Amino acid sequence: MKLSQCSPLHAGLGVIRIAIGAVFIYHGIIKVLAMSQVVGFMGGLGIPSFLAYCVIIGEVVGGFLLVVGFFERYAAGVLAAIMVGAMFLVTKPSFPEYEFVLLLVLLGLIISGAGQYRILCKCGMCNCCKEKA
């Protein structure tokens, strides 16, 4: 891939994807370190414990997949579902601005994809970086 083929749009998508992925990895690791408290808190909200574990795994694995740009649309979809759950189950008293912004960015990544700067382009498994004939 030549540098001239890489547009600022793809670089911007890469920055957004890595930043959002890092946010989810960070919050997922915090939840891993306080696993019993998180499961207890979610249990108090009526969420089954296996879903609490799914949320924790989804945040860490989904965040990692976003950072590297591998199955990013699926990862963004899982993380968007987690954000919808957080908006309606966890942050009820006020409008959840933080979760709402994360949800919108994830929806944008689902629509646009990861851009050229991702692991599949480095492996040659996608058509986004191949020179046009």
N, CA, C and O atoms as a GROMACS GRO file, in nm:
protein
  532
    1MET      N    1   0.085  -0.118   0.000
    1MET     CA    2   0.000   0.000   0.000
    1MET      C    3   0.090   0.124   0.000
    1MET      O    4   0.178   0.137   0.085
    2LYS      N    5   0.067   0.212  -0.093
    2LYS     CA    6   0.142   0.336  -0.100
    2LYS      C    7   0.081   0.438  -0.007
    2LYS      O    8  -0.040   0.439   0.016
    3LEU      N    9   0.166   0.524   0.046
    3LEU     CA   10   0.118   0.627   0.137
    3LEU      C   11   0.018   0.719   0.069
    3LEU      O   12  -0.074   0.769   0.134
    4SER      N   13   0.035   0.743  -0.060
    4SER     CA   14  -0.056   0.833  -0.131
    4SER      C   15  -0.197   0.777  -0.140
    4SER      O   16  -0.292   0.853  -0.159
    5GLN      N   17  -0.213   0.643  -0.126
    5GLN     CA   18  -0.345   0.582  -0.133
    5GLN      C   19  -0.422   0.599  -0.003
    5GLN      O   20  -0.545   0.583  -0.001
    6CYS      N   21  -0.354   0.630   0.104
    6CYS     CA   22  -0.418   0.636   0.236
    6CYS      C   23  -0.472   0.776   0.260
    6CYS      O   24  -0.395   0.871   0.278
    7SER      N   25  -0.600   0.788   0.261
    7SER     CA   26  -0.662   0.918   0.277
    7SER      C   27  -0.673   0.955   0.425
    7SER      O   28  -0.667   0.868   0.512
    8PRO      N   29  -0.689   1.083   0.453
    8PRO     CA   30  -0.710   1.126   0.592
    8PRO      C   31  -0.834   1.062   0.655
    8PRO      O   32  -0.839   1.045   0.777
    9LEU      N   33  -0.932   1.027   0.573
    9LEU     CA   34  -1.052   0.960   0.624
    9LEU      C   35  -1.015   0.829   0.692
    9LEU      O   36  -1.063   0.800   0.802
   10HIS      N   37  -0.931   0.750   0.628
   10HIS     CA   38  -0.892   0.621   0.685
   10HIS      C   39  -0.806   0.639   0.809
   10HIS      O   40  -0.817   0.562   0.904
   11ALA      N   41  -0.721   0.740   0.807
   11ALA     CA   42  -0.641   0.768   0.927
   11ALA      C   43  -0.732   0.811   1.042
   11ALA      O   44  -0.711   0.769   1.156
   12GLY      N   45  -0.832   0.892   1.013
   12GLY     CA   46  -0.927   0.935   1.116
   12GLY      C   47  -1.007   0.819   1.171
   12GLY      O   48  -1.029   0.810   1.291
   13LEU      N   49  -1.052   0.728   1.082
   13LEU     CA   50  -1.124   0.610   1.129
   13LEU      C   51  -1.035   0.524   1.218
   13LEU      O   52  -1.082   0.469   1.317
   14GLY      N   53  -0.909   0.515   1.183
   14GLY     CA   54  -0.816   0.438   1.265
   14GLY      C   55  -0.799   0.498   1.404
   14GLY      O   56  -0.798   0.426   1.504
   15VAL      N   57  -0.786   0.629   1.411
   15VAL     CA   58  -0.772   0.696   1.541
   15VAL      C   59  -0.897   0.676   1.625
   15VAL      O   60  -0.888   0.644   1.744
   16ILE      N   61  -1.014   0.695   1.566
   16ILE     CA   62  -1.140   0.678   1.638
   16ILE      C   63  -1.155   0.534   1.688
   16ILE      O   64  -1.191   0.510   1.803
   17ARG      N   65  -1.126   0.440   1.599
   17ARG     CA   66  -1.140   0.298   1.634
   17ARG      C   67  -1.046   0.259   1.748
   17ARG      O   68  -1.087   0.189   1.840
   18ILE      N   69  -0.922   0.304   1.742
   18ILE     CA   70  -0.825   0.271   1.846
   18ILE      C   71  -0.863   0.338   1.977
   18ILE      O   72  -0.852   0.277   2.084
   19ALA      N   73  -0.907   0.463   1.972
   19ALA     CA   74  -0.945   0.534   2.095
   19ALA      C   75  -1.065   0.468   2.163
   19ALA      O   76  -1.063   0.446   2.284
   20ILE      N   77  -1.168   0.435   2.086
   20ILE     CA   78  -1.287   0.371   2.144
   20ILE      C   79  -1.252   0.232   2.196
   20ILE      O   80  -1.298   0.192   2.302
   21GLY      N   81  -1.170   0.159   2.121
   21GLY     CA   82  -1.126   0.027   2.166
   21GLY      C   83  -1.050   0.035   2.297
   21GLY      O   84  -1.071  -0.047   2.387
   22ALA      N   85  -0.962   0.134   2.309
   22ALA     CA   86  -0.885   0.151   2.433
   22ALA      C   87  -0.975   0.184   2.551
   22ALA      O   88  -0.951   0.137   2.662
   23VAL      N   89  -1.078   0.263   2.528
   23VAL     CA   90  -1.174   0.296   2.635
   23VAL      C   91  -1.241   0.169   2.685
   23VAL      O   92  -1.254   0.149   2.806
   24PHE      N   93  -1.283   0.082   2.593
   24PHE     CA   94  -1.351  -0.040   2.634
   24PHE      C   95  -1.255  -0.139   2.701
   24PHE      O   96  -1.292  -0.207   2.796
   25ILE      N   97  -1.132  -0.147   2.653
   25ILE     CA   98  -1.033  -0.233   2.718
   25ILE      C   99  -1.011  -0.185   2.861
   25ILE      O  100  -1.009  -0.265   2.955
   26TYR      N  101  -0.993  -0.055   2.878
   26TYR     CA  102  -0.970   0.002   3.011
   26TYR      C  103  -1.085  -0.030   3.106
   26TYR      O  104  -1.063  -0.078   3.218
   27HIS      N  105  -1.206  -0.004   3.062
   27HIS     CA  106  -1.322  -0.028   3.149
   27HIS      C  107  -1.344  -0.178   3.172
   27HIS      O  108  -1.388  -0.218   3.280
   28GLY      N  109  -1.314  -0.259   3.073
   28GLY     CA  110  -1.325  -0.403   3.090
   28GLY      C  111  -1.225  -0.456   3.191
   28GLY      O  112  -1.259  -0.542   3.273
   29ILE      N  113  -1.102  -0.406   3.186
   29ILE     CA  114  -1.000  -0.450   3.282
   29ILE      C  115  -1.037  -0.406   3.423
   29ILE      O  116  -1.016  -0.481   3.518
   30ILE      N  117  -1.092  -0.287   3.437
   30ILE     CA  118  -1.138  -0.243   3.570
   30ILE      C  119  -1.244  -0.339   3.622
   30ILE      O  120  -1.244  -0.374   3.740
   31LYS      N  121  -1.334  -0.381   3.534
   31LYS     CA  122  -1.438  -0.476   3.575
   31LYS      C  123  -1.379  -0.613   3.609
   31LYS      O  124  -1.426  -0.679   3.702
   32VAL      N  125  -1.276  -0.656   3.536
   32VAL     CA  126  -1.210  -0.783   3.567
   32VAL      C  127  -1.147  -0.777   3.705
   32VAL      O  128  -1.156  -0.873   3.782
   33LEU      N  129  -1.084  -0.666   3.737
   33LEU     CA  130  -1.016  -0.652   3.867
   33LEU      C  131  -1.115  -0.644   3.983
   33LEU      O  132  -1.078  -0.672   4.097
   34ALA      N  133  -1.238  -0.607   3.955
   34ALA     CA  134  -1.342  -0.600   4.060
   34ALA      C  135  -1.459  -0.690   4.021
   34ALA      O  136  -1.575  -0.651   4.034
   35MET      N  137  -1.428  -0.809   3.973
   35MET     CA  138  -1.528  -0.899   3.916
   35MET      C  139  -1.644  -0.927   4.011
   35MET      O  140  -1.759  -0.915   3.971
   36SER      N  141  -1.615  -0.962   4.135
   36SER     CA  142  -1.724  -0.998   4.227
   36SER      C  143  -1.816  -0.879   4.256
   36SER      O  144  -1.937  -0.896   4.268
   37GLN      N  145  -1.758  -0.760   4.267
   37GLN     CA  146  -1.841  -0.641   4.290
   37GLN      C  147  -1.928  -0.609   4.168
   37GLN      O  148  -2.044  -0.571   4.183
   38VAL      N  149  -1.871  -0.624   4.050
   38VAL     CA  150  -1.947  -0.596   3.927
   38VAL      C  151  -2.062  -0.695   3.913
   38VAL      O  152  -2.175  -0.656   3.883
   39VAL      N  153  -2.033  -0.823   3.935
   39VAL     CA  154  -2.138  -0.925   3.925
   39VAL      C  155  -2.245  -0.900   4.030
   39VAL      O  156  -2.364  -0.914   4.002
   40GLY      N  157  -2.205  -0.862   4.152
   40GLY     CA  158  -2.302  -0.830   4.257
   40GLY      C  159  -2.385  -0.708   4.223
   40GLY      O  160  -2.506  -0.708   4.245
   41PHE      N  161  -2.321  -0.604   4.169
   41PHE     CA  162  -2.393  -0.483   4.131
   41PHE      C  163  -2.496  -0.513   4.022
   41PHE      O  164  -2.611  -0.471   4.031
   42MET      N  165  -2.452  -0.586   3.920
   42MET     CA  166  -2.545  -0.618   3.811
   42MET      C  167  -2.655  -0.713   3.859
   42MET      O  168  -2.768  -0.705   3.812
   43GLY      N  169  -2.620  -0.802   3.951
   43GLY     CA  170  -2.722  -0.890   4.009
   43GLY      C  171  -2.827  -0.810   4.084
   43GLY      O  172  -2.945  -0.844   4.082
   44GLY      N  173  -2.785  -0.702   4.150
   44GLY     CA  174  -2.878  -0.614   4.219
   44GLY      C  175  -2.972  -0.542   4.124
   44GLY      O  176  -3.080  -0.500   4.164
   45LEU      N  177  -2.930  -0.529   3.999
   45LEU     CA  178  -3.016  -0.466   3.897
   45LEU      C  179  -3.106  -0.569   3.829
   45LEU      O  180  -3.187  -0.534   3.743
   46GLY      N  181  -3.092  -0.695   3.869
   46GLY     CA  182  -3.172  -0.800   3.809
   46GLY      C  183  -3.110  -0.864   3.686
   46GLY      O  184  -3.176  -0.938   3.614
   47ILE      N  185  -2.982  -0.836   3.663
   47ILE     CA  186  -2.912  -0.892   3.548
   47ILE      C  187  -2.848  -1.024   3.592
   47ILE      O  188  -2.776  -1.026   3.692
   48PRO      N  189  -2.873  -1.133   3.520
   48PRO     CA  190  -2.813  -1.261   3.557
   48PRO      C  191  -2.660  -1.254   3.556
   48PRO      O  192  -2.601  -1.178   3.478
   49SER      N  193  -2.597  -1.332   3.642
   49SER     CA  194  -2.450  -1.326   3.655
   49SER      C  195  -2.379  -1.364   3.526
   49SER      O  196  -2.274  -1.308   3.495
   50PHE      N  197  -2.434  -1.456   3.449
   50PHE     CA  198  -2.366  -1.493   3.324
   50PHE      C  199  -2.362  -1.376   3.227
   50PHE      O  200  -2.268  -1.365   3.149
   51LEU      N  201  -2.464  -1.288   3.230
   51LEU     CA  202  -2.461  -1.168   3.145
   51LEU      C  203  -2.356  -1.069   3.192
   51LEU      O  204  -2.294  -0.999   3.112
   52ALA      N  205  -2.336  -1.063   3.323
   52ALA     CA  206  -2.230  -0.977   3.376
   52ALA      C  207  -2.094  -1.022   3.323
   52ALA      O  208  -2.011  -0.940   3.283
   53TYR      N  209  -2.071  -1.153   3.323
   53TYR     CA  210  -1.946  -1.205   3.268
   53TYR      C  211  -1.937  -1.179   3.118
   53TYR      O  212  -1.829  -1.149   3.067
   54CYS      N  213  -2.048  -1.190   3.048
   54CYS     CA  214  -2.050  -1.161   2.903
   54CYS      C  215  -2.014  -1.016   2.875
   54CYS      O  216  -1.941  -0.986   2.781
   55VAL      N  217  -2.066  -0.925   2.958
   55VAL     CA  218  -2.034  -0.782   2.943
   55VAL      C  219  -1.884  -0.759   2.963
   55VAL      O  220  -1.821  -0.688   2.886
   56ILE      N  221  -1.829  -0.819   3.067
   56ILE     CA  222  -1.687  -0.801   3.096
   56ILE      C  223  -1.601  -0.855   2.981
   56ILE      O  224  -1.509  -0.788   2.934
   57ILE      N  225  -1.631  -0.976   2.938
   57ILE     CA  226  -1.555  -1.037   2.827
   57ILE      C  227  -1.577  -0.956   2.700
   57ILE      O  228  -1.482  -0.934   2.624
   58GLY      N  229  -1.701  -0.912   2.676
   58GLY     CA  230  -1.730  -0.834   2.556
   58GLY      C  231  -1.653  -0.704   2.552
   58GLY      O  232  -1.607  -0.663   2.445
   59GLU      N  233  -1.639  -0.638   2.666
   59GLU     CA  234  -1.566  -0.511   2.667
   59GLU      C  235  -1.417  -0.531   2.640
   59GLU      O  236  -1.357  -0.455   2.564
   60VAL      N  237  -1.357  -0.632   2.702
   60VAL     CA  238  -1.214  -0.654   2.682
   60VAL      C  239  -1.185  -0.706   2.542
   60VAL      O  240  -1.102  -0.650   2.470
   61VAL      N  241  -1.253  -0.812   2.503
   61VAL     CA  242  -1.228  -0.872   2.371
   61VAL      C  243  -1.274  -0.778   2.259
   61VAL      O  244  -1.203  -0.760   2.160
   62GLY      N  245  -1.392  -0.718   2.274
   62GLY     CA  246  -1.441  -0.625   2.173
   62GLY      C  247  -1.351  -0.504   2.158
   62GLY      O  248  -1.325  -0.458   2.047
   63GLY      N  249  -1.303  -0.452   2.270
   63GLY     CA  250  -1.210  -0.340   2.264
   63GLY      C  251  -1.081  -0.377   2.193
   63GLY      O  252  -1.029  -0.299   2.113
   64PHE      N  253  -1.029  -0.496   2.222
   64PHE     CA  254  -0.907  -0.542   2.155
   64PHE      C  255  -0.930  -0.557   2.005
   64PHE      O  256  -0.846  -0.517   1.924
   65LEU      N  257  -1.043  -0.616   1.968
   65LEU     CA  258  -1.072  -0.634   1.825
   65LEU      C  259  -1.085  -0.499   1.753
   65LEU      O  260  -1.045  -0.486   1.638
   66LEU      N  261  -1.142  -0.399   1.822
   66LEU     CA  262  -1.148  -0.265   1.762
   66LEU      C  263  -1.009  -0.206   1.744
   66LEU      O  264  -0.979  -0.148   1.640
   67VAL      N  265  -0.924  -0.222   1.844
   67VAL     CA  266  -0.789  -0.165   1.836
   67VAL      C  267  -0.713  -0.222   1.716
   67VAL      O  268  -0.649  -0.148   1.642
   68VAL      N  269  -0.720  -0.353   1.698
   68VAL     CA  270  -0.645  -0.413   1.587
   68VAL      C  271  -0.722  -0.410   1.455
   68VAL      O  272  -0.664  -0.433   1.349
   69GLY      N  273  -0.851  -0.381   1.460
   69GLY     CA  274  -0.930  -0.372   1.338
   69GLY      C  275  -0.965  -0.508   1.279
   69GLY      O  276  -0.969  -0.524   1.157
   70PHE      N  277  -0.991  -0.604   1.364
   70PHE     CA  278  -1.023  -0.740   1.321
   70PHE      C  279  -1.167  -0.769   1.362
   70PHE      O  280  -1.200  -0.761   1.480
   71PHE      N  281  -1.252  -0.804   1.266
   71PHE     CA  282  -1.395  -0.823   1.291
   71PHE      C  283  -1.454  -0.701   1.363
   71PHE      O  284  -1.535  -0.714   1.455
   72GLU      N  285  -1.412  -0.582   1.320
   72GLU     CA  286  -1.448  -0.459   1.391
   72GLU      C  287  -1.597  -0.430   1.390
   72GLU      O  288  -1.650  -0.376   1.486
   73ARG      N  289  -1.665  -0.466   1.283
   73ARG     CA  290  -1.809  -0.438   1.279
   73ARG      C  291  -1.884  -0.526   1.378
   73ARG      O  292  -1.977  -0.480   1.445
   74TYR      N  293  -1.844  -0.653   1.389
   74TYR     CA  294  -1.907  -0.741   1.487
   74TYR      C  295  -1.876  -0.695   1.630
   74TYR      O  296  -1.963  -0.692   1.716
   75ALA      N  297  -1.749  -0.659   1.651
   75ALA     CA  298  -1.709  -0.610   1.784
   75ALA      C  299  -1.786  -0.483   1.820
   75ALA      O  300  -1.834  -0.469   1.932
   76ALA      N  301  -1.798  -0.392   1.724
   76ALA     CA  302  -1.872  -0.268   1.750
   76ALA      C  303  -2.019  -0.298   1.777
   76ALA      O  304  -2.082  -0.230   1.858
   77GLY      N  305  -2.074  -0.398   1.710
   77GLY     CA  306  -2.214  -0.437   1.734
   77GLY      C  307  -2.235  -0.490   1.875
   77GLY      O  308  -2.332  -0.455   1.941
   78VAL      N  309  -2.144  -0.575   1.920
   78VAL     CA  310  -2.154  -0.628   2.057
   78VAL      C  311  -2.139  -0.515   2.158
   78VAL      O  312  -2.215  -0.507   2.255
   79LEU      N  313  -2.042  -0.428   2.137
   79LEU     CA  314  -2.021  -0.317   2.229
   79LEU      C  315  -2.138  -0.219   2.226
   79LEU      O  316  -2.173  -0.161   2.329
   80ALA      N  317  -2.199  -0.200   2.110
   80ALA     CA  318  -2.317  -0.113   2.102
   80ALA      C  319  -2.432  -0.173   2.184
   80ALA      O  320  -2.504  -0.101   2.252
   81ALA      N  321  -2.449  -0.305   2.176
   81ALA     CA  322  -2.554  -0.370   2.256
   81ALA      C  323  -2.526  -0.352   2.405
   81ALA      O  324  -2.619  -0.332   2.483
   82ILE      N  325  -2.400  -0.360   2.444
   82ILE     CA  326  -2.363  -0.338   2.585
   82ILE      C  327  -2.397  -0.195   2.625
   82ILE      O  328  -2.446  -0.172   2.736
   83MET      N  329  -2.372  -0.099   2.536
   83MET     CA  330  -2.401   0.041   2.568
   83MET      C  331  -2.551   0.065   2.579
   83MET      O  332  -2.594   0.142   2.665
   84VAL      N  333  -2.631   0.001   2.495
   84VAL     CA  334  -2.776   0.015   2.507
   84VAL      C  335  -2.821  -0.039   2.642
   84VAL      O  336  -2.903   0.023   2.710
   85GLY      N  337  -2.768  -0.154   2.682
   85GLY     CA  338  -2.800  -0.208   2.813
   85GLY      C  339  -2.758  -0.115   2.925
   85GLY      O  340  -2.832  -0.096   3.022
   86ALA      N  341  -2.640  -0.057   2.912
   86ALA     CA  342  -2.593   0.037   3.015
   86ALA      C  343  -2.682   0.160   3.022
   86ALA      O  344  -2.709   0.212   3.131
   87MET      N  345  -2.727   0.207   2.907
   87MET     CA  346  -2.811   0.327   2.906
   87MET      C  347  -2.945   0.304   2.975
   87MET      O  348  -2.994   0.391   3.047
   88PHE      N  349  -3.002   0.187   2.954
   88PHE     CA  350  -3.137   0.163   3.006
   88PHE      C  351  -3.140   0.093   3.141
   88PHE      O  352  -3.240   0.102   3.213
   89LEU      N  353  -3.033   0.024   3.178
   89LEU     CA  354  -3.036  -0.051   3.303
   89LEU      C  355  -2.951   0.010   3.415
   89LEU      O  356  -2.983  -0.006   3.532
   90VAL      N  357  -2.846   0.078   3.379
   90VAL     CA  358  -2.751   0.124   3.482
   90VAL      C  359  -2.764   0.271   3.512
   90VAL      O  360  -2.763   0.309   3.629
   91THR      N  361  -2.778   0.356   3.413
   91THR     CA  362  -2.774   0.502   3.433
   91THR      C  363  -2.913   0.562   3.416
   91THR      O  364  -2.934   0.647   3.330
   92LYS      N  365  -3.007   0.519   3.497
   92LYS     CA  366  -3.146   0.562   3.479
   92LYS      C  367  -3.178   0.706   3.522
   92LYS      O  368  -3.248   0.774   3.447
   93PRO      N  369  -3.132   0.755   3.635
   93PRO     CA  370  -3.185   0.884   3.682
   93PRO      C  371  -3.164   1.001   3.585
   93PRO      O  372  -3.250   1.088   3.574
   94SER      N  373  -3.051   1.003   3.517
   94SER     CA  374  -3.025   1.115   3.426
   94SER      C  375  -2.994   1.060   3.287
   94SER      O  376  -2.979   0.939   3.269
   95PHE      N  377  -2.984   1.151   3.191
   95PHE     CA  378  -2.952   1.108   3.054
   95PHE      C  379  -2.807   1.063   3.049
   95PHE      O  380  -2.719   1.138   3.092
   96PRO      N  381  -2.779   0.945   2.998
   96PRO     CA  382  -2.642   0.891   2.996
   96PRO      C  383  -2.562   0.942   2.876
   96PRO      O  384  -2.548   0.873   2.775
   97GLU      N  385  -2.510   1.064   2.887
   97GLU     CA  386  -2.439   1.125   2.775
   97GLU      C  387  -2.319   1.042   2.730
   97GLU      O  388  -2.298   1.022   2.610
   98TYR      N  389  -2.240   0.995   2.825
   98TYR     CA  390  -2.118   0.920   2.793
   98TYR      C  391  -2.152   0.794   2.714
   98TYR      O  392  -2.093   0.769   2.609
   99GLU      N  393  -2.246   0.717   2.763
   99GLU     CA  394  -2.285   0.593   2.696
   99GLU      C  395  -2.347   0.623   2.559
   99GLU      O  396  -2.327   0.547   2.464
  100PHE      N  397  -2.422   0.732   2.550
  100PHE     CA  398  -2.486   0.771   2.426
  100PHE      C  399  -2.383   0.806   2.319
  100PHE      O  400  -2.397   0.768   2.203
  101VAL      N  401  -2.280   0.880   2.358
  101VAL     CA  402  -2.174   0.917   2.264
  101VAL      C  403  -2.098   0.792   2.219
  101VAL      O  404  -2.070   0.776   2.100
  102LEU      N  405  -2.066   0.704   2.313
  102LEU     CA  406  -1.999   0.579   2.275
  102LEU      C  407  -2.086   0.499   2.178
  102LEU      O  408  -2.036   0.443   2.081
  103LEU      N  409  -2.216   0.492   2.206
  103LEU     CA  410  -2.308   0.420   2.118
  103LEU      C  411  -2.308   0.479   1.978
  103LEU      O  412  -2.302   0.405   1.880
  104LEU      N  413  -2.313   0.611   1.965
  104LEU     CA  414  -2.314   0.676   1.834
  104LEU      C  415  -2.184   0.651   1.758
  104LEU      O  416  -2.186   0.627   1.637
  105VAL      N  417  -2.071   0.657   1.828
  105VAL     CA  418  -1.943   0.630   1.761
  105VAL      C  419  -1.936   0.485   1.715
  105VAL      O  420  -1.888   0.456   1.606
  106LEU      N  421  -1.984   0.394   1.799
  106LEU     CA  422  -1.986   0.252   1.760
  106LEU      C  423  -2.077   0.229   1.639
  106LEU      O  424  -2.043   0.152   1.549
  107LEU      N  425  -2.192   0.295   1.637
  107LEU     CA  426  -2.280   0.284   1.520
  107LEU      C  427  -2.212   0.338   1.394
  107LEU      O  428  -2.227   0.283   1.285
  108GLY      N  429  -2.138   0.446   1.411
  108GLY     CA  430  -2.060   0.499   1.298
  108GLY      C  431  -1.957   0.400   1.247
  108GLY      O  432  -1.937   0.388   1.126
  109LEU      N  433  -1.891   0.329   1.339
  109LEU     CA  434  -1.793   0.228   1.298
  109LEU      C  435  -1.860   0.108   1.232
  109LEU      O  436  -1.805   0.048   1.140
  110ILE      N  437  -1.980   0.074   1.278
  110ILE     CA  438  -2.054  -0.035   1.214
  110ILE      C  439  -2.086   0.002   1.069
  110ILE      O  440  -2.075  -0.081   0.979
  111ILE      N  441  -2.125   0.126   1.049
  111ILE     CA  442  -2.161   0.173   0.914
  111ILE      C  443  -2.038   0.187   0.825
  111ILE      O  444  -2.039   0.141   0.710
  112SER      N  445  -1.933   0.251   0.876
  112SER     CA  446  -1.818   0.285   0.792
  112SER      C  447  -1.712   0.176   0.785
  112SER      O  448  -1.638   0.169   0.687
  113GLY      N  449  -1.704   0.092   0.886
  113GLY     CA  450  -1.595  -0.005   0.892
  113GLY      C  451  -1.472   0.057   0.955
  113GLY      O  452  -1.476   0.169   1.005
  114ALA      N  453  -1.363  -0.018   0.952
  114ALA     CA  454  -1.242   0.022   1.023
  114ALA      C  455  -1.151   0.114   0.944
  114ALA      O  456  -1.064   0.179   1.002
  115GLY      N  457  -1.168   0.120   0.815
  115GLY     CA  458  -1.075   0.196   0.734
  115GLY      C  459  -0.958   0.108   0.693
  115GLY      O  460  -0.956  -0.012   0.721
  116GLN      N  461  -0.859   0.168   0.626
  116GLN     CA  462  -0.747   0.091   0.572
  116GLN      C  463  -0.648   0.047   0.677
  116GLN      O  464  -0.579  -0.053   0.658
  117TYR      N  465  -0.638   0.118   0.786
  117TYR     CA  466  -0.537   0.086   0.886
  117TYR      C  467  -0.592  -0.018   0.981
  117TYR      O  468  -0.643   0.015   1.088
  118ARG      N  469  -0.581  -0.145   0.943
  118ARG     CA  470  -0.629  -0.254   1.025
  118ARG      C  471  -0.550  -0.379   0.994
  118ARG      O  472  -0.475  -0.383   0.896
  119ILE      N  473  -0.567  -0.478   1.076
  119ILE     CA  474  -0.483  -0.597   1.066
  119ILE      C  475  -0.504  -0.673   0.936
  119ILE      O  476  -0.407  -0.726   0.881
  120LEU      N  477  -0.625  -0.681   0.884
  120LEU     CA  478  -0.649  -0.756   0.761
  120LEU      C  479  -0.577  -0.695   0.642
  120LEU      O  480  -0.535  -0.767   0.552
  121CYS      N  481  -0.562  -0.564   0.641
  121CYS     CA  482  -0.490  -0.501   0.531
  121CYS      C  483  -0.342  -0.539   0.536
  121CYS      O  484  -0.278  -0.553   0.432
  122LYS      N  485  -0.290  -0.554   0.655
  122LYS     CA  486  -0.150  -0.593   0.669
  122LYS      C  487  -0.130  -0.739   0.628
  122LYS      O  488  -0.021  -0.776   0.585
  123CYS      N  489  -0.234  -0.821   0.642
  123CYS     CA  490  -0.225  -0.962   0.605
  123CYS      C  491  -0.258  -0.985   0.459
  123CYS      O  492  -0.237  -1.095   0.408
  124GLY      N  493  -0.308  -0.884   0.390
  124GLY     CA  494  -0.346  -0.898   0.250
  124GLY      C  495  -0.478  -0.971   0.230
  124GLY      O  496  -0.503  -1.023   0.121
  125MET      N  497  -0.562  -0.976   0.332
  125MET     CA  498  -0.688  -1.050   0.324
  125MET      C  499  -0.807  -0.964   0.283
  125MET      O  500  -0.919  -1.014   0.276
  126CYS      N  501  -0.784  -0.838   0.255
  126CYS     CA  502  -0.897  -0.755   0.214
  126CYS      C  503  -0.861  -0.681   0.084
  126CYS      O  504  -0.746  -0.679   0.042
  127ASN      N  505  -0.961  -0.622   0.024
  127ASN     CA  506  -0.940  -0.552  -0.102
  127ASN      C  507  -0.920  -0.402  -0.084
  127ASN      O  508  -0.899  -0.331  -0.182
  128CYS      N  509  -0.926  -0.353   0.040
  128CYS     CA  510  -0.926  -0.208   0.059
  128CYS      C  511  -0.792  -0.144   0.028
  128CYS      O  512  -0.787  -0.025  -0.003
  129CYS      N  513  -0.684  -0.218   0.034
  129CYS     CA  514  -0.552  -0.158   0.018
  129CYS      C  515  -0.483  -0.195  -0.113
  129CYS      O  516  -0.377  -0.141  -0.145
  130LYS      N  517  -0.542  -0.285  -0.188
  130LYS     CA  518  -0.478  -0.329  -0.312
  130LYS      C  519  -0.483  -0.218  -0.414
  130LYS      O  520  -0.581  -0.145  -0.426
  131GLU      N  521  -0.375  -0.208  -0.488
  131GLU     CA  522  -0.369  -0.102  -0.590
  131GLU      C  523  -0.474  -0.126  -0.696
  131GLU      O  524  -0.501  -0.239  -0.736
  132LYS      N  525  -0.534  -0.016  -0.741
  132LYS     CA  526  -0.635  -0.025  -0.846
  132LYS      C  527  -0.565  -0.036  -0.982
  132LYS      O  528  -0.470   0.037  -1.011
  133ALA      N  529  -0.614  -0.126  -1.062
  133ALA     CA  530  -0.553  -0.148  -1.193
  133ALA      C  531  -0.598  -0.044  -1.293
  133ALA      O  532  -0.556  -0.047  -1.409
   0.00000   0.00000   0.00000
